[in-house]
Amino acid sequence: MIDKKNITGIILAGGKSSRMGTDKGFLKLNGKLFIEYIIAAMKPLVSQIMIVSNNPEYDVFKLKRVEDEIKDSGPLAGIYSGLHHSETEYNLVLSCDIPLIKTSVLEKLIEANDEVSGIIQIVSDNRQMPLIALYKKTCEATFYKLLQNDERRLHVAINQCKVKNVILNSEFEIFTENINTPEELENIVNEDKY
């Protein structure tokens, strides 16, 4: 298992949230902000947490906040910005729209670490989830080169690195659910899944 002092937590909170109509990190579930759930799940596993966002409202959490190095370039630029500012070899990257995430799911990524993989990502319900993943700092150079060539698609960048998948059992799939619309938020509240 990697020592937590060698892992930085990176939360991507820079999305446009066009489908939700508001900054998803500040949405509430059961009286708690989405980003607070993410921070709580990550905290036991990392030495520090950084938020990638251009929104200064995130400074209220007293965590390091970095802005996108390359503006309006989606999650690929967000991950690159986090890796660029990270001082550790390993980086646990999460988007801010998965409020049900649990530390036990993230531990599976760290336990799956090996010498060769640059990215270890969750696969949940047959979907690859590069925004619930462990990234080595070495991915930074690859991502930068792609961004310089106007490549914005995250899956293209992922395919340039050695990737390992951690496939979740069905009982864990609920913890990786993305909340992108008001309807999806209403569904998890009504189903009392948290």
C-alpha positions, 0 to 999 in steps of 0.5 A, spaced: 500 500 500 502 506 498 504 511 504 499 517 504 504 522 504 506 520 497 499 521 495 495 528 493 488 528 493 485 532 487 478 534 486 476 537 480 471 542 481 471 547 475 466 544 470 461 548 467 455 544 470 451 546 464 446 540 465 445 542 473 445 549 472 449 551 478 456 549 481 455 542 483 460 542 488 456 546 492 449 542 491 447 539 498 445 532 499 442 531 506 444 538 508 451 537 506 455 539 500 457 535 495 464 537 495 464 535 503 463 528 501 468 528 497 473 531 502 471 526 507 472 520 503 479 522 500 482 525 507 484 518 510 488 516 504 492 522 502 497 527 505 493 533 502 487 535 498 487 540 492 481 543 489 482 545 481 477 550 480 477 558 478 471 559 483 474 563 489 468 560 493 472 554 494 477 557 498 472 557 504 474 550 505 482 552 507 485 547 502 490 549 496 486 551 490 489 552 483 486 554 477 486 551 470 493 552 467 489 551 460 482 555 460 476 552 458 479 545 456 475 540 460 477 535 465 483 533 461 486 540 463 483 540 470 487 533 471 493 536 468 493 542 472 492 538 479 498 534 477 502 540 475 501 543 482 502 536 485 508 534 489 507 527 490 508 521 485 501 519 486 494 523 485 487 521 487 483 524 482 475 525 483 470 529 480 466 533 485 459 530 482 460 523 486 457 525 493 456 517 495 463 516 494 466 512 500 473 511 502 473 503 501 472 504 494 478 509 493 482 504 497 481 499 492 485 504 487 491 504 492 491 497 493 491 496 485 497 500 484 503 496 481 510 498 478 507 499 471 501 503 471 500 510 470 493 510 471 488 506 475 481 507 474 474 504 477 470 501 472 463 501 475 457 498 471 461 497 465 463 504 465 470 506 465 471 512 470 477 516 469 474 521 474 475 516 480 482 514 479 489 514 481 494 518 476 502 518 477 505 524 476 508 522 470 502 523 466 503 530 466 507 531 461 503 526 456 497 530 458 501 537 457 503 535 450 496 533 448 493 540 450 498 543 446 496 540 440 489 542 442 487 535 444 481 536 449 478 529 449 480 525 456 479 518 453 484 520 448 489 522 453 488 516 458 489 511 452 496 514 451 498 512 458 498 505 461 492 504 464 489 498 469 482 497 471 479 496 478 472 493 476 467 494 482 462 489 484 455 491 483 454 492 490 459 498 490 456 501 483 451 506 487 457 509 490 460 512 483 454 515 481 455 521 477 449 527 479 449 531 473 442 533 473 436 536 478 432 529 476 438 525 478 439 529 485 432 528 486 432 520 485 438 519 490 434 523 495 428 520 494 431 513 494 435 514 500 441 511 497 446 515 502 
